[in-house]
Amino acid sequence: MQFCSKLEGMSQLVWLIGIGSALLVSAISLLGVMTFTYKQEHMNKTLIFIVSFSAGALFGDAFIHLIPEAIDLSGFEVQVSLLILGGIIVSFAIETFLQWRHCHIPTSPDHPHSFAYMNLFGDAIHNFIDGLIIGGSYLANMSLGITTTIAIILHEIPQEIGDFGVLLYGGFTRSRALLFNMLTALVAVLGTSIALLVGSRTQEFIPLLIPFAAGNFIYIAGSDLIPELHTEETDFLTSAMQLSAFVLGILMLFALSMLE
C-alpha cells in the first residue's frame, strides 16, 4: 500500500513538472511582445529580414536538427525519405485544396496570406513533437527531462522570433500574431500530455513525426518564404542583408545543435 502511494506520488510529480516544462517552452512564443515597443514603420522595414532569418532557421532545423535525428532513430532508410516527402506533399495539398496559394488579394490584417497559415501548421506539428519528447524524457528520468526542456527552450528562441515575424509579414496584426503564435505553442502541452498518458509507446510515433515535420519545414521555407523575398526589387545592400539574415538563421540552428 505504501509502495503504491509512493508510485502515485511520483506519477503526479512527473505530470506536474512535465506539463510545467511544456508551458515554459510555450511561453517562449511571447517573445513577440517585445515588438510592441517598436513603431510600425520600423517594424515594416525589419520584417523582410526576419522572414529571411526564419527561412534559414526552418531549413537549418530541417537539415541540421530533424533529419539527422530521424536517421539516428530509424537509420538511413528510404522510410525517412518517404516521410519527408509526405510532409512536403501534405503541405502542398493543404494549400492547393484550400486555394490559398493563388490568391491575388493584397495582404492585410483582414486578409493574411497563405504562408502565414502554413507556418502555423508546420510550427504546430513541431511543437507537438517537442511536447512528446518532453513527456517521454520525464518518463525516463527527471534529470533527462530537465536537460531536454532546456535544450528545447534554446532551440525555440530563434524559431519563435522567426515565426512571429512571418505572421506579421503575412498580414497579422501584432496582437493577433502573438495570440496565434501562443496557441500554436501550446500544442506542446497536448504532446506532453499524450506522451505521459501513452507512456513508452510514445517512442513508436516520434520516428514517424520527426521527418514528416522536416518535410513541412522544407516546403514552408522553400515554397512560401523564399518567394516572398523576391516579390520586390531590392538594391544590393538590402539583398546582402537578406542573405546574411538567411545564413544567420542556419548558423544559429547549427550552433544550437552543437549544444544539444
C-alpha positions as CSV (number, residue, x, y, z in Angstrom):
1,M,0.0,0.0,0.0
2,Q,2.8,2.4,0.9
3,F,4.7,1.4,-2.3
4,C,1.6,2.2,-4.4
5,S,1.2,5.6,-2.7
6,K,4.8,6.4,-3.4
7,L,4.4,5.4,-7.1
8,E,1.2,7.6,-7.4
9,G,3.1,10.5,-5.8
10,M,6.0,10.1,-8.3
11,S,3.4,9.9,-11.2
12,Q,1.8,13.2,-10.0
13,L,5.2,14.9,-9.8
14,V,6.1,13.8,-13.3
15,W,2.8,15.2,-14.6
16,L,3.2,18.4,-12.7
17,I,6.8,19.0,-13.8
18,G,6.2,17.7,-17.4
19,I,3.2,20.0,-18.0
20,G,5.0,22.9,-16.3
21,S,8.0,22.3,-18.6
22,A,5.7,22.3,-21.7
23,L,4.1,25.6,-20.5
24,L,7.6,27.1,-20.0
25,V,8.6,26.1,-23.6
26,S,5.3,27.5,-24.9
27,A,5.9,30.8,-23.1
28,I,8.9,31.5,-25.5
29,S,6.2,32.3,-28.1
30,L,5.5,35.5,-26.1
31,L,8.9,37.0,-27.1
32,G,7.0,38.8,-29.8
33,V,5.5,41.1,-27.2
34,M,8.8,43.0,-27.3
35,T,7.9,44.3,-30.7
36,F,5.0,46.3,-29.2
37,T,7.6,48.9,-28.2
38,Y,8.6,49.4,-31.9
39,K,6.9,51.9,-34.2
40,Q,5.1,50.3,-37.1
41,E,7.3,51.9,-39.7
42,H,10.4,50.5,-38.1
43,M,8.7,47.0,-37.9
44,N,7.8,47.2,-41.6
45,K,11.5,47.8,-42.5
46,T,12.8,44.9,-40.5
47,L,10.1,42.3,-41.3
48,I,11.7,41.2,-44.5
49,F,14.9,40.4,-42.7
50,I,13.0,38.4,-40.0
51,V,11.4,36.4,-42.8
52,S,14.8,35.8,-44.3
53,F,16.1,34.7,-40.8
54,S,13.0,32.4,-40.4
55,A,13.5,30.8,-43.8
56,G,17.1,30.0,-42.8
57,A,16.0,28.8,-39.4
58,L,13.4,26.4,-40.9
59,F,16.0,25.0,-43.4
60,G,18.5,24.7,-40.6
61,D,16.0,23.0,-38.3
62,A,15.1,20.5,-41.1
63,F,18.5,19.6,-42.4
64,I,20.7,20.1,-39.2
65,H,18.3,19.0,-36.4
66,L,15.3,17.0,-37.6
67,I,16.6,14.9,-40.5
68,P,19.8,13.8,-38.6
69,E,17.6,12.9,-35.6
70,A,15.3,10.9,-37.8
71,I,18.2,9.0,-39.2
72,D,19.6,8.3,-35.7
73,L,16.2,6.9,-34.7
74,S,15.4,4.9,-37.9
75,G,18.6,4.5,-39.7
76,F,19.4,5.9,-43.2
77,E,16.4,4.1,-44.7
78,V,14.0,5.0,-47.5
79,Q,11.2,5.3,-45.0
80,V,12.8,8.6,-43.7
81,S,12.9,10.0,-47.2
82,L,9.3,9.0,-47.9
83,L,8.1,10.6,-44.6
84,I,9.9,13.8,-45.6
85,L,8.3,13.8,-49.0
86,G,5.0,13.0,-47.2
87,G,5.4,16.2,-45.2
88,I,6.0,18.2,-48.4
89,I,3.0,16.6,-50.1
90,V,0.6,17.2,-47.2
91,S,1.7,20.9,-47.1
92,F,1.3,21.2,-50.8
93,A,-2.2,19.6,-50.6
94,I,-3.4,21.9,-47.9
95,E,-2.5,24.9,-49.9
96,T,-3.9,23.5,-53.1
97,F,-7.2,22.3,-51.9
98,L,-7.9,25.3,-49.8
99,Q,-6.9,27.5,-52.7
100,W,-4.7,29.8,-50.6
101,R,-1.8,29.8,-53.0
102,H,-3.5,31.5,-55.9
103,C,-4.8,34.5,-54.0
104,H,-4.3,37.9,-55.6
105,I,-5.9,40.0,-52.8
106,P,-3.3,42.2,-51.2
107,T,-2.0,41.1,-47.8
108,S,-3.7,43.0,-44.9
109,P,-4.8,42.4,-41.3
110,D,-8.2,41.3,-42.7
111,H,-6.7,39.0,-45.3
112,P,-3.4,37.3,-44.2
113,H,-1.8,35.3,-46.9
114,S,-1.3,31.5,-47.0
115,F,2.3,31.3,-46.0
116,A,1.4,32.7,-42.6
117,Y,-1.2,29.9,-42.0
118,M,1.2,27.3,-43.4
119,N,3.8,28.5,-40.9
120,L,1.3,28.0,-38.1
121,F,0.6,24.5,-39.4
122,G,4.2,23.5,-39.5
123,D,5.0,25.1,-36.2
124,A,2.1,23.2,-34.5
125,I,3.5,19.8,-35.7
126,H,6.9,20.8,-34.5
127,N,5.6,21.9,-31.1
128,F,3.6,18.7,-30.8
129,I,6.8,16.7,-31.3
130,D,8.6,18.8,-28.7
131,G,5.8,18.0,-26.3
132,L,6.1,14.3,-27.0
133,I,9.9,14.4,-26.4
134,I,9.4,16.4,-23.1
135,G,6.9,13.9,-21.8
136,G,9.0,10.9,-22.9
137,S,12.1,12.3,-21.3
138,Y,10.4,12.8,-17.9
139,L,9.1,9.3,-18.1
140,A,12.7,8.1,-18.5
141,N,14.1,10.1,-15.6
142,M,13.8,13.6,-14.1
143,S,17.3,14.8,-15.0
144,L,16.8,13.8,-18.6
145,G,13.5,15.7,-18.7
146,I,15.1,18.9,-17.3
147,T,18.0,18.7,-19.7
148,T,15.7,18.1,-22.7
149,T,13.5,21.0,-21.7
150,I,16.5,23.4,-21.5
151,A,17.7,22.2,-25.0
152,I,14.2,22.8,-26.5
153,I,13.9,26.2,-24.9
154,L,17.2,27.3,-26.5
155,H,16.1,25.8,-29.8
156,E,12.7,27.6,-29.7
157,I,14.0,31.1,-29.1
158,P,15.2,31.8,-32.7
159,Q,12.3,29.7,-34.1
160,E,9.6,31.7,-32.3
161,I,11.1,35.1,-33.2
162,G,11.1,34.0,-36.9
163,D,7.5,32.6,-36.6
164,F,6.2,35.8,-35.1
165,G,7.9,37.9,-37.9
166,V,6.4,35.6,-40.6
167,L,2.9,36.1,-39.2
168,L,3.4,39.9,-39.1
169,Y,4.7,39.9,-42.7
170,G,1.8,37.7,-43.7
171,G,-0.7,40.4,-42.6
172,F,-1.5,39.5,-39.0
173,T,-1.7,42.4,-36.5
174,R,0.8,42.2,-33.7
175,S,-1.8,41.2,-31.1
176,R,-3.3,38.5,-33.4
177,A,0.1,37.2,-34.3
178,L,1.0,36.9,-30.6
179,L,-2.3,35.1,-29.9
180,F,-2.0,32.6,-32.7
181,N,1.7,32.0,-32.0
182,M,0.9,31.3,-28.4
183,L,-2.0,29.0,-29.3
184,T,0.3,27.1,-31.7
185,A,3.0,26.9,-29.0
186,L,0.5,25.4,-26.5
187,V,0.2,22.3,-28.8
188,A,3.4,21.2,-26.9
189,V,1.2,20.8,-23.8
190,L,-1.0,18.4,-25.8
191,G,2.1,16.5,-26.9
192,T,3.4,16.2,-23.4
193,S,0.0,15.0,-22.0
194,I,-0.3,12.3,-24.7
195,A,3.3,11.2,-24.0
196,L,2.6,10.9,-20.3
197,L,-0.7,9.1,-20.9
198,V,0.6,6.6,-23.5
199,G,3.9,6.1,-21.8
200,S,6.6,4.1,-23.5
201,R,4.6,3.7,-26.7
202,T,5.3,7.4,-27.4
203,Q,8.7,6.3,-28.8
204,E,6.8,4.5,-31.7
205,F,5.4,7.7,-33.0
206,I,8.3,10.1,-32.7
207,P,10.4,8.5,-35.6
208,L,7.4,9.0,-37.9
209,L,6.6,12.5,-36.9
210,I,10.1,14.0,-37.0
211,P,10.9,13.5,-40.7
212,F,7.3,14.5,-41.5
213,A,7.8,17.8,-39.7
214,A,11.1,18.2,-41.6
215,G,9.2,17.9,-44.9
216,N,6.7,20.6,-43.7
217,F,9.6,23.0,-42.8
218,I,11.3,22.4,-46.2
219,Y,8.1,23.2,-48.0
220,I,7.3,26.3,-46.0
221,A,10.8,27.7,-46.3
222,G,11.3,26.8,-50.0
223,S,7.8,27.4,-51.4
224,D,6.3,30.1,-49.2
225,L,9.0,32.2,-47.5
226,I,11.8,32.4,-50.1
227,P,9.5,33.5,-52.9
228,E,8.3,36.3,-50.6
229,L,11.9,37.6,-50.5
230,H,11.8,38.1,-54.3
231,T,8.5,39.9,-54.6
232,E,10.0,43.3,-54.8
233,E,13.1,44.8,-56.5
234,T,15.8,45.4,-53.9
235,D,19.2,47.1,-54.0
236,F,22.4,45.3,-53.5
237,L,22.8,46.2,-49.8
238,T,19.2,45.0,-49.0
239,S,19.8,41.8,-50.8
240,A,23.1,41.3,-49.0
241,M,21.4,41.9,-45.6
242,Q,18.6,39.4,-46.5
243,L,21.2,36.8,-47.4
244,S,23.1,37.5,-44.2
245,A,19.9,37.0,-42.2
246,F,19.1,33.8,-44.0
247,V,22.6,32.4,-43.3
248,L,22.4,33.6,-39.7
249,G,19.2,31.6,-39.3
250,I,21.0,28.4,-40.5
251,L,24.1,29.1,-38.3
252,M,22.0,29.7,-35.2
253,L,20.4,26.3,-35.6
254,F,23.8,24.7,-36.3
255,A,25.2,26.3,-33.1
256,L,22.3,25.1,-31.0
257,S,22.7,21.6,-32.4
258,M,26.3,21.6,-31.1
259,L,25.0,22.4,-27.6
260,E,22.4,19.6,-27.5
